[in-house]
């Protein structure tokens, strides 16, 4: 029996702050991280961080509050990172 590696999409809230950006930088290079979704309201900061992390993992930007709009965040993640169809 082989090992199973589960790769997750990491959602980083307040990624447009120093603390949030540090979290994103910490999870991006992990083997278990399939992608990072950067959330926040400062589009310029999120874009710069996304450009920095893109060499390490897939990155998406959610310019908004993930807590107040979870349906839109779910839709973004499913649209970009859901590969169940390729498993059929």
C-alpha positions, 0 to 999 in steps of 0.5 A: 500500500502506497502513501496518499498525499492530499494537496490542499488549497490554502486560503489566506485572509488579510493577505494584503497585510504583513501578517497575512503575507507572511502566512502566504509565504510560509504555506506556498512552498509546502508539498501539501499546498496545491494552491494559495488563494490570497484574500484582502481589499488592497488589489495592488498588494495582493497582485504583488504577492501573487506575482512573488508566489507564482513560482512556488505554487498556483495562486489566485486573488480574491479581492474582498472579504472571504468571511462576508462572501463565502459563496463567491470564494467557493465559486472561485476555488471550484472554478480554478482548482476543482479537477473532479471532472478529470478523475472521471 
